[in-house]
């Protein structure tokens, strides 16, 4: 009888050890283990709070909305072929209640990094860090080499939080030079773009730094597509498209990686659906 009990215990222990060895694939760009293993107790979406091992993400709520505002791009137009060199970007904004150059009404209350030049356009070229476009003419220039170039531009509040309604952005692409160096992307596909944090912040601003990204042709929600975020390796599953204040940052260089996944934890392939950036908090 004792031998039988000992044998049963050995089988149970072996099975337990074997099951522990079956870790999810480390290839997080194919199948996301976070979607399967993250404890529900770490997610408080109703309160807009996501709790990680190092950091907490707290949704930045109640920003003014400007649902009538609309952004269009006058130049370059989609499919246009341009000479290499300086390229002019020209935008047009139908304002509604939104005014470029004005301070967003709650800028003082938000206490986030705020632009003295007011509300503006974020121009993201080939998924590089954005350029803020100010001024009455809504124009800027860029030196571009031959190849296919992709432009995402969207309207921003004065503290750099993007407007996220349907007509607040434009996505376009154009060719520079005659040689096809990169194939055009599918503008109708699902895309994820990185926006903030960006650059350097003083330690006094560490409690005011927020994460913001931009979704095109896709939506995220509980039980559907989501954005996987890793901040210095601390992982979060984001199912609501809104900016998040990052709590717990200390002085140093920090790394953020964002990726787009479907409801089953499969990475959604796309030219910009994985982006990794660094930013610095200084003493």
Buried (B, 14 or more C-beta within 10 A) or exposed (E): EEEEEEEEEEEEEEEEEEEEEEEBEEEBBEBBBBBEEBEEEBBBBEEBBBBBEEBBBBBBEEBEBBEEBBBBBEBBEEEEEBEBEEBEBBBEBEBEEBBBEBBBEBBEEBEBBBBEEBBBBBBBBBBEBBBBBBEEEBEBEBEBEBBBBBBBBBBBBBBBBBBBBEBBBBBBBBBBBEEEEBEBBEEEBBBBBBBBBBEEBEEEBBEBBBBBBBBBEBEBEEEEBBBBBBBBEBBBBBBBBBBBBBBBBEEEEBEBBBBBBBBEBEBBEBBBBBBEBEBEBEE
